[in-house]
């Protein structure tokens, strides 16, 4: 990430790395925090998503998808969703935006699901699981409910003197992505039990978390327990 993305706060690289690692073990946690990339125009948010997508667990990047596509994809694939230009989604289609908000508002927690009517002769109601890691990009906040479930990261345009390596999506890069994904799967296989043990232990504590209220704890606990194990 440091090679190809400009972020003026260097701690954000650690946070993003832990969040990406957590997409492989997110089912351990009752809640997994969303990340909201608040970005100026020309700050490289789409570029950031392009780099993050192949590293996340079942990552996929969407721009103005239908709500039905999203909840089916999450239900079937436990998809890590990267939603770019979310404000255009709200402006262009209010009905679809309402469906998207239903997914985002419910998909923050393990119990999250949306009911939908079955088509055809059988009829009835089918429930779709919506819990999965999600990152979205936009300039402004969406609503207060979603805001309280989200870690915000500010992206600014880099200065002319800030030099980055050029990101080239060639076979060498694809092979590098695959090697990193292999490492991430191995991380999950080897350390999921330890992360779960610390997270589930009522006596387990973290100095940063001990004074958090319930909502802040829900947001930050996955990040700090993964960091503890690291």
HELIX and SHEET records of a PDB file:
HELIX    1   1 UNK A   11  UNK A   22  1                                  12    
HELIX    2   2 UNK A   26  UNK A   28  5                                   3    
HELIX    3   3 UNK A   45  UNK A   53  1                                   9    
HELIX    4   4 UNK A   67  UNK A   77  1                                  11    
HELIX    5   5 UNK A   86  UNK A   92  1                                   7    
HELIX    6   6 UNK A   94  UNK A  106  1                                  13    
HELIX    7   7 UNK A  144  UNK A  147  1                                   4    
HELIX    8   8 UNK A  171  UNK A  200  1                                  30    
HELIX    9   9 UNK A  214  UNK A  229  1                                  16    
SHEET    1   A 5 UNK A  59  UNK A  63  0                                        
SHEET    2   A 5 UNK A  80  UNK A  84  1                                        
SHEET    3   A 5 UNK A 134  UNK A 138  1                                        
SHEET    4   A 5 UNK A  34  UNK A  39  1                                        
SHEET    5   A 5 UNK A 150  UNK A 155  1                                        
SHEET    1   B 2 UNK A 113  UNK A 117  0                                        
SHEET    2   B 2 UNK A 125  UNK A 129 -1                                        
END                                                                             
